[in-house]
Amino acid sequence: MFRTLISLILWPLTFIVFTFVVGGGYLFLLLFIHPEKLHPFARIICRILLTTGGQWLSVRGTPPPKKGQPYLYLFNHQSLFDSFMLAAAIPHYITAVGANKQFSWPVWGYLVRRYGVIPIKRRKLKAAIHSLHLAEEAVQKGTSFIISPEGTRTLTGEMGQFKKGAFHVAKNTGITIVPVGIQGAFDAKNKNDWRLTPGILTLHFGELIKKEEYNNMTVEQLRDFTRNKISELIQSN
């Protein structure tokens, strides 16, 4: 009963804040200013939205500063809160590869397009490969990405199997990988339940995995190596 009551308060509050702050102000600025320059404001907005959703963000480890190179942030996907957690914690502009369906959503669809998010149709192999090629081109131009190798949110709270797409991007570009462990987001809002549970969301940045470290690995070896690193981060929380 408590979760239902608190959710009936928090969801409208979050919707109001999103509508007025994002829909009314931030989207207007995006018409004239590139999102890279607005990222400091986006970080604040994401923190606010997490708070109105009843969540407190705890960050462990240190995200790398943007020093002339892009990064590939790979994380375990627990909840719709994940992207807001990452955007709030990472100090530089990032974009993502995201499910194609979200591009048709009002307001949010424009936001992700303007932010350079690349749509992907996971169940159509050729289309998915094309999306990953676009991501590689963006990486070559210096753009950092957040990608969930699982491809979708967990239904059980346990980390799922990793797909190989993100690791093809890494091998083809030599980008530095940042493993990220997320904990608490599944309990806060899982895919099977509309209700929210207030609490602490933990985001743990791991040590960088540089090209020199994975250069001689196969895609499969790099996938398993990174998954183990993320698993260690989750267990350490």
C-alpha positions as CSV (number, residue, x, y, z in Angstrom):
1,M,0.0,0.0,0.0
2,F,2.8,2.4,0.9
3,R,4.5,2.0,-2.6
4,T,1.2,2.6,-4.3
5,L,0.5,5.8,-2.3
6,I,3.9,7.2,-2.6
7,S,3.9,6.4,-6.3
8,L,0.6,8.3,-6.8
9,I,2.5,11.3,-5.4
10,L,5.9,11.0,-7.0
11,W,4.8,10.2,-10.6
12,P,2.6,13.4,-11.0
13,L,5.4,15.4,-9.3
14,T,8.0,14.0,-11.7
15,F,5.7,14.6,-14.7
16,I,5.1,18.2,-13.7
17,V,8.8,18.9,-13.3
18,F,9.6,17.1,-16.6
19,T,6.9,19.0,-18.4
20,F,7.9,22.5,-17.2
21,V,11.7,22.1,-16.8
22,V,12.4,19.9,-19.8
23,G,9.5,20.5,-22.1
24,G,9.2,24.2,-21.3
25,G,12.8,25.3,-20.9
26,Y,15.4,22.8,-21.9
27,L,13.9,21.8,-25.2
28,F,13.6,25.5,-26.2
29,L,17.3,26.0,-25.5
30,L,18.1,22.9,-27.6
31,L,16.5,24.6,-30.6
32,F,19.5,27.0,-30.6
33,I,22.3,25.5,-28.6
34,H,24.0,22.2,-29.2
35,P,23.4,19.7,-26.3
36,E,27.2,19.4,-25.7
37,K,27.2,23.0,-24.4
38,L,24.0,22.3,-22.4
39,H,25.3,19.2,-20.7
40,P,26.0,20.9,-17.3
41,F,22.3,21.9,-17.2
42,A,21.2,18.4,-18.3
43,R,23.1,16.9,-15.3
44,I,21.3,19.2,-12.9
45,I,17.9,18.4,-14.5
46,C,18.6,14.6,-14.3
47,R,19.5,15.0,-10.6
48,I,16.2,16.9,-10.0
49,L,14.2,14.2,-11.8
50,L,15.8,11.5,-9.8
51,T,14.9,13.4,-6.6
52,T,11.3,13.9,-7.6
53,G,11.2,10.2,-8.3
54,G,12.1,9.6,-4.7
55,Q,15.8,8.6,-5.5
56,W,19.1,9.7,-4.1
57,L,22.1,9.2,-6.4
58,S,25.3,7.9,-4.9
59,V,28.4,7.8,-7.1
60,R,31.4,5.7,-6.4
61,G,34.6,5.9,-8.4
62,T,35.4,8.7,-10.7
63,P,34.3,9.1,-14.3
64,P,37.1,10.1,-16.7
65,P,37.4,13.8,-17.8
66,K,37.0,14.5,-21.4
67,K,40.6,15.0,-22.6
68,G,40.4,14.9,-26.4
69,Q,39.1,11.3,-26.6
70,P,35.7,9.6,-26.5
71,Y,34.7,6.9,-24.0
72,L,32.3,4.0,-24.2
73,Y,30.4,3.6,-21.0
74,L,29.0,0.1,-20.7
75,F,26.5,-0.6,-17.9
76,N,24.1,-3.2,-16.6
77,H,20.5,-2.1,-17.4
78,Q,18.2,-2.3,-14.4
79,S,15.6,0.5,-14.8
80,L,14.4,3.6,-16.7
81,F,16.4,5.5,-14.0
82,D,19.7,4.2,-15.5
83,S,20.1,6.9,-18.2
84,F,19.3,9.7,-15.8
85,M,21.9,8.3,-13.4
86,L,24.6,8.2,-16.0
87,A,23.8,11.6,-17.4
88,A,23.8,13.2,-14.0
89,A,27.2,11.6,-13.1
90,I,29.2,11.9,-16.3
91,P,30.8,15.3,-16.5
92,H,30.9,15.6,-20.3
93,Y,28.5,15.2,-23.2
94,I,27.4,11.7,-24.1
95,T,24.9,10.1,-26.4
96,A,23.6,6.6,-26.7
97,V,22.2,3.8,-28.9
98,G,18.5,3.4,-28.0
99,A,15.4,1.4,-28.8
100,N,13.7,2.7,-32.0
101,K,10.3,2.9,-30.4
102,Q,11.2,5.8,-28.1
103,F,11.8,8.1,-31.0
104,S,8.0,8.3,-31.6
105,W,7.2,9.4,-28.0
106,P,6.1,13.0,-27.5
107,V,8.8,15.4,-26.2
108,W,11.1,12.6,-25.3
109,G,11.4,11.6,-29.0
110,Y,12.6,15.0,-30.0
111,L,15.0,15.1,-27.0
112,V,16.8,11.9,-27.9
113,R,17.0,12.9,-31.6
114,R,18.5,16.3,-30.7
115,Y,20.9,14.6,-28.3
116,G,22.2,12.5,-31.1
117,V,20.9,9.1,-29.9
118,I,21.1,6.5,-32.6
119,P,17.9,4.4,-33.0
120,I,18.4,0.6,-33.2
121,K,15.9,-2.1,-34.1
122,R,17.3,-5.0,-32.0
123,R,15.3,-7.8,-33.7
124,K,16.4,-6.8,-37.3
125,L,20.0,-7.7,-37.7
126,K,20.9,-5.6,-40.8
127,A,19.3,-2.5,-39.3
128,A,21.1,-3.1,-36.0
129,I,24.4,-3.4,-37.7
130,H,23.8,-0.2,-39.6
131,S,23.1,1.6,-36.3
132,L,26.3,0.3,-34.8
133,H,28.2,1.6,-37.9
134,L,26.7,5.0,-37.3
135,A,27.9,4.8,-33.7
136,E,31.4,4.0,-34.9
137,E,31.4,7.0,-37.2
138,A,30.3,9.2,-34.2
139,V,33.1,7.7,-32.0
140,Q,35.6,8.5,-34.8
141,K,34.4,12.2,-34.5
142,G,35.0,12.2,-30.7
143,T,31.6,11.4,-29.3
144,S,31.2,9.4,-26.1
145,F,28.5,6.8,-25.8
146,I,26.5,5.0,-23.1
147,I,25.4,1.5,-24.1
148,S,23.9,-1.4,-22.3
149,P,25.3,-4.7,-23.7
150,E,22.3,-6.5,-22.4
151,G,20.1,-4.6,-24.9
152,T,17.2,-4.3,-22.5
153,R,16.2,-3.9,-18.9
154,T,16.5,-6.9,-16.6
155,L,13.2,-8.6,-15.7
156,T,14.6,-10.4,-12.6
157,G,17.1,-7.9,-11.1
158,E,20.0,-10.2,-12.2
159,M,22.4,-9.0,-15.0
160,G,21.6,-10.7,-18.3
161,Q,23.8,-12.0,-21.0
162,F,25.8,-9.5,-23.0
163,K,25.3,-9.1,-26.8
164,K,28.4,-8.5,-28.9
165,G,27.4,-5.2,-30.7
166,A,29.1,-2.8,-28.3
167,F,32.3,-4.8,-28.4
168,H,32.4,-4.7,-32.1
169,V,32.2,-0.9,-31.8
170,A,35.1,-1.0,-29.4
171,K,37.3,-3.3,-31.5
172,N,36.6,-1.3,-34.6
173,T,37.4,2.1,-33.1
174,G,39.9,1.4,-30.3
175,I,37.7,3.5,-27.9
176,T,38.5,3.4,-24.2
177,I,35.8,1.4,-22.3
178,V,34.5,2.5,-18.9
179,P,32.7,-0.3,-17.1
180,V,29.8,1.0,-14.9
181,G,27.9,-1.0,-12.3
182,I,24.4,0.1,-11.4
183,Q,22.7,-1.1,-8.2
184,G,19.3,-0.2,-6.6
185,A,17.6,0.9,-9.7
186,F,15.7,-2.4,-10.2
187,D,14.2,-2.1,-6.7
188,A,13.4,1.6,-7.3
189,K,11.4,0.9,-10.5
190,N,11.5,-2.4,-12.4
191,K,10.1,-3.1,-15.8
192,N,7.3,-5.2,-14.4
193,D,5.8,-2.7,-12.0
194,W,4.6,0.9,-12.4
195,R,5.2,1.7,-8.8
196,L,8.2,3.5,-7.4
197,T,10.2,2.6,-4.3
198,P,12.2,5.5,-2.8
199,G,15.8,4.8,-2.0
200,I,19.4,5.1,-2.9
201,L,20.7,4.4,-6.4
202,T,24.4,3.5,-6.6
203,L,26.5,4.1,-9.7
204,H,30.0,2.7,-9.6
205,F,32.6,3.7,-12.2
206,G,35.3,1.0,-12.7
207,E,38.9,1.3,-14.0
208,L,39.3,2.2,-17.7
209,I,39.8,-0.6,-20.2
210,K,42.1,0.8,-22.8
211,K,42.8,-0.4,-26.3
212,E,46.2,-1.7,-25.3
213,E,44.5,-4.0,-22.8
214,Y,42.0,-5.6,-25.1
215,N,43.7,-5.2,-28.5
216,N,44.6,-8.9,-28.6
217,M,41.2,-10.1,-27.3
218,T,38.5,-11.5,-29.6
219,V,35.1,-9.8,-29.4
220,E,33.8,-12.6,-27.3
221,Q,36.7,-12.4,-24.9
222,L,36.3,-8.7,-24.5
223,R,32.6,-9.1,-23.9
224,D,33.2,-11.7,-21.1
225,F,36.0,-9.6,-19.7
226,T,33.9,-6.5,-19.4
227,R,30.9,-8.4,-18.1
228,N,33.1,-9.7,-15.3
229,K,34.3,-6.2,-14.5
230,I,30.8,-4.9,-14.2
231,S,29.7,-7.9,-12.1
232,E,32.6,-7.1,-9.7
233,L,31.4,-3.5,-9.5
234,I,27.8,-4.5,-8.7
235,Q,28.9,-7.0,-6.0
236,S,31.2,-4.4,-4.4
237,N,28.3,-2.0,-3.8
